[in-house]
Amino acid sequence: MLEKITNYFGSIGVEMKKVTWLSKDELLSSTVIVGVFSVIVAIFLFFIDFGLSELMSIFLGGN
């Protein structure tokens, strides 16, 4: 059992050496893109939610 665990973690090390990591600039630009896209989606969903709430309020005779 211990041999299997050791083999497993050894293979993880081998695979991690094959990974191509992003540079600092690539990581920063990707993070900014994800952040901006998240804000855009949040604003879009806010307006959809607000609009549907107002529409339902009108249909149901609320204030």
WODAWO-V845727 format. One record per backbone hydrogen bond with DSSP energy under -0.5 kcal/mol. CO is the residue of the C=O (numbers start at 1). NH is the residue of the N-H. E is the energy in kcal/mol with one decimal. If there is no record, write none. Layout:
co nh e
CO NH E
CO NH E
This chain:
co nh e
1 5 -1.9
2 6 -2.4
3 7 -2.5
4 8 -2.5
5 9 -2.4
6 10 -2.0
7 11 -2.3
8 12 -1.7
9 13 -1.7
10 14 -1.7
11 15 -2.3
12 16 -2.4
13 17 -1.2
14 18 -0.5
15 18 -1.1
15 19 -0.5
16 19 -0.6
19 21 -0.8
23 27 -2.5
24 28 -2.3
25 29 -2.5
26 30 -2.3
27 31 -2.2
28 32 -2.2
29 33 -2.3
30 34 -2.3
31 35 -2.4
32 36 -2.8
33 37 -2.5
34 38 -2.3
35 39 -2.0
36 40 -2.3
37 41 -2.5
38 42 -2.3
39 43 -2.5
40 44 -2.4
41 45 -2.7
42 46 -2.1
43 47 -2.2
44 48 -2.2
45 49 -2.7
46 50 -2.9
47 51 -2.6
48 52 -2.6
49 53 -2.3
50 54 -2.3
51 55 -2.4
52 56 -2.6
53 57 -2.1
54 58 -2.2
55 59 -2.4
56 60 -2.5
57 62 -2.5
58 61 -0.8
